[in-house]
Amino acid sequence: MAHDARTDGPAQELVVDVFARDCTSRAAFEVVTSKWASLALLALVEGRYRFNALRRKVEGVSEKMLSQTLQALERDGMVTRDVVTTIPPRVEYALTPLGEQVAGHLRALADLLEARATEAVAGTSPRPAPGDA
C-alpha cells in the first residue's frame, strides 16, 4: 500500500478548540480568565480610562501587573491603547468590540457571583433540583 502524507495526522488547518494545547483561543482564554484582566475588562465597560485611573479602579493591582495585563489584552484584540496628543500627552485604554463582548459575559458572571456572595461565604448555596442547570 502506498504511503500518502496527506492523510497522516491532522491537516495543517487551524484548530479552534480551547481544550487543544495549540489553539490560539486558549492563550486568549488564559489572559481573560486571569484576575487582573477580568477586572480591567469589567472596569473598561464603564468607558475609557487613563492608566492611573484604571489602576485606582482595580484596587490592589500593581503598576507592573496592570501594564502587562493591558499589553496582553491589547495583543489579543480586546483593548485599544490610544495616545492623545495633548501637552503632556496621555494614554487612554478602551474596549474593542471583541472586548465589549467578552466583558459582557464577565459582567454576567460577576453579577451572579455578587448576588450569591452571602450564600457562598455561608456555605448555604442551595443544590439545584435535578434537571435545573
N, C-alpha and C positions, 0 to 999 in steps of 0.2 A: 504494500500500500504506500502510495506517495505521501510525503510529508508536506502539508500545506501550512506555512507560517501564519497565514491569515486567520486560521481557526484555533491557534494556540492561545489560550488565555483570553482575557477581556480585550476588546478592541481599544485602540488609542482614542477613546472617546472621553469626554468629560463625565466623571461620575459625580452625581449630585445626590448625596446621601450623607446626612450629618453623622451617621454611625461609621462611615468609611474613614479610615485614617487620613487619606489624601484628599478628601473633599474640601474644596475651598470654603464652603459654608461652615465647616467645622471650626476653622480658625476664627471666623466672624462670630460664631456662636460662643466660643470661649471668651472672646472680648466682651460681648454684650452681657453675658451672664456673670461677669465679674462685678463685685460690689460697687466699685467706683464708677465703672462705665454705666451700669444701670442707673445709679443715682444721678450721674451727669446727664444722661438722656432724659430722665424724668424732670430735671431742673430746666433743661433746654426746651421742653414743651411749652413753658411759660413765655418763651421768647429769647431773643438774642442776649448773650451775656458777654461781658468782658471777663478776662481770665480771673482777676482777683475777686470780682463779684460772684463768679461761679464757685470759686474756692470758698468764699464765705457761705454761700448757699449750701454747699455739700460739706457739712461740718465734719471735721476730722481728717479730711484728705490732705496729704502733704502737697507742696508745690510740685515736687518732682513726680509724684504719682499722678496728679491731675494732668500734668504736661504729657506724660507717657500715655495716659488714657485717652486724652484728646487726639494725640497723634494716631493712635490705633483706630479710633473711631473715624477719623478723617480718612485714613488709609482704606478702611472698609466701606467708605462711601456713606456714612451716616451723619457726619458733621462737616460743616464748612468752616474754614478759618479765613476771615476777611480782614485785611489790613485797611483801616480807614485813614485816609491821608489828611490828618489834622496835625496841628502842632501842639503837643507832641503827637506822633502817630499812635494809634491804638488798634488793638486786635479784638475782634468780636467773633464769637462762635455761635453757630445756629445749626438747626437740624436740616438735613436734606429731606426730600420726600420719603426715601427709604428710612431715614432716622425717625421721621414722624410716625411711620407705620410701626416700627419696632417699639418706639416709646409708647404708642397707644396700647400695645399688648402688655408692656411692662406696667403701664398705669393701671390696667385692669387687674393685674396680679397684685400690685401694691394696694389697690383698693380692697381687694379680697383679704389680704393679709392684715391690713389695718382694721377692717371690720371684724375680723375674727381674732384679733390680738389677745383680748382678755381670755378667750377660751383656750387659746394655745398656751398661754402662760399658766393658766389654772389647770391645764390638762383635762379640761372638760369638753373637748370637742366631740360633738355627738357623732356616732357612727352612722354612715349613710345606710338607708334601707336597701335591701337587695334590689338591683335594677336602677338605683339612683347613682348618677355619676356626674 
